[in-house]
Amino acid sequence: MKAVVCREFEPRANLRLEEVTPPTVGPDQVLIRVEACGLNFFDGLMVEGKYQTKPDLPFTPGSEVAGVVSQVGSNVSTIRPGMRVLAFNGTGGYAEEAVSLADRVCPIPDSMSFVEAAGFLITYATSHHALKDRASLRAGETLLVLGAAGGVGLTAIEIGKQLGANVIAAASTDEKLDLCRAHGADETINYARMDLRQRLKDLTGGRGVDVTYDPVGASMTEAAVRSLAPNGRLLVIGFAAGEIPKIPLNLLLLKQSSLIGVFWGAFARAAPKHHAANMAELFTWFEQGRLNPHISGEFPLERFSEALDVVMERAAKGKVVLTMGASASNASKTGLMT
Ligand SMILES: NC(=O)c1ccc[n+]([C@@H]2O[C@H](COP(=O)([O-])OP(=O)(O)OC[C@H]3O[C@@H](n4cnc5c(N)ncnc54)[C@H](OP(=O)(O)O)[C@@H]3O)[C@@H](O)[C@H]2O)c1
């Protein structure tokens, strides 16, 4: 089978698509014929050895896939061959076949395409866990989403609206902000040309923001902390801007505000039943048409390098996915779309 192989932690331009032996299935695992694989910002960090976890070399990047189960291990009873599933497989997704632990695999609704499913898990599950479990976002509160047109950002807008919040989306271009409005944002801020703090003051009548969802980091974080309302919470999601900010703690004391760390992968592993209940709620919302996954790029596996560049160079909106098998041949629309 074909798979992208990372043999050394080095620039992502050195990754190659190779012919490799298909993976074998352990007793607690399932084998999936991959139809689509979601790309994540951390894929690019991982292959260069810059991510918080470093897989053993060689490895195939790609942590979330959608496809059809072709084989199950001897201990697996909940997942059956032929099921349409998505999986949080960790690594191995940029390939025609991938193995995953069975407890990280879940069947997908009939109405969900493989392309939608491949980009669904990490983004929606992270935002759901962050906003509901970690921040306890309440109806009527104000939610600020930074990097709001990115993979996790758009899902935070949609879930914020499901929870009844007033959502302010912040991003670097007007085009990205148009997309945020289409996904439910009530107000927008272009932080490339507006002062974030002043605009937040204006939009909240000087009170500040109840919850901020921050996947960006760098200087944006301190400005957002300074813009929190009393008892406000800032969710530490990630550092897409490349710099981990250092925040003066007196800012939290003065506003009685909180910084809240979010690590969805660790949560899903430690609390599988809670995670399964969260996914059930997300699938229900999807089937009711209340979530609208946005895929801005669909690339066949052979064009993985181009796809990863889009994600790493700030050009993606929503999700970018690789397609294989029948999903790749159903491709009047490959490459970067909207
Ligand atoms: N904590 C968790 O459990 C968890 C789960 C999933 C993802 N994450 C993390 O969340 C972060 C965002 O992930 P994502 O999938 O949403 O990524 P993404 O689709 O690339 O979006 C990130 C957004 O950050 C903004 N950004 C600002 N400076 C940037 C820069 N120098 N380079 C790239 N983007 C920049 C961009 O929006 P503008 O152009 O509008 O500024 C971009 O849309 C990553 O660090 C990821 O590792 C964390």
The ligand as a Gaussian input file, in Angstrom:
#p B3LYP/6-31G(d) Opt

LIG

0 1
 N       -5.506000      21.615000      23.094000
 C       -6.000000      20.700000      22.287000
 O       -6.536000      19.679000      22.720000
 C       -5.916000      20.936000      20.803000
 C       -6.683000      20.191000      19.908000
 C       -6.604000      20.501000      18.536000
 C       -5.730000      21.504000      18.098000
 N       -4.965000      22.164000      19.006000
 C       -4.025000      23.234000      18.609000
 O       -4.765000      24.359000      18.160000
 C       -3.969000      25.117000      17.259000
 C       -4.797000      25.426000      16.028000
 O       -5.118000      24.223000      15.346000
 P       -5.973000      24.289000      14.006000
 O       -6.092000      22.896000      13.530000
 O       -7.178000      25.100000      14.189000
 O       -4.960000      25.087000      13.057000
 P       -5.298000      26.004000      11.805000
 O       -6.465000      25.482000      11.064000
 O       -4.016000      26.175000      11.081000
 O       -5.753000      27.389000      12.458000
 C       -4.886000      28.139000      13.247000
 C       -5.222000      29.608000      13.078000
 O       -4.240000      30.338000      13.823000
 C       -4.040000      31.594000      13.226000
 N       -2.610000      31.944000      13.200000
 C       -2.073000      33.041000      13.773000
 N       -0.761000      33.098000      13.546000
 C       -0.464000      32.021000      12.795000
 C        0.753000      31.544000      12.237000
 N        1.916000      32.199000      12.422000
 N        0.722000      30.414000      11.523000
 C       -0.430000      29.731000      11.359000
 N       -1.624000      30.136000      11.877000
 C       -1.625000      31.275000      12.584000
 C       -4.594000      31.525000      11.813000
 O       -5.707000      32.390000      11.763000
 P       -5.514000      33.926000      11.316000
 O       -4.786000      33.935000      10.017000
 O       -6.924000      34.366000      11.198000
 O       -4.762000      34.595000      12.441000
 C       -5.105000      30.088000      11.658000
 O       -6.353000      30.046000      10.983000
 C       -2.731000      24.269000      16.968000
 O       -1.664000      24.771000      17.750000
 C       -3.128000      22.880000      17.442000
 O       -2.011000      22.107000      17.817000
 C       -5.048000      21.909000      20.348000

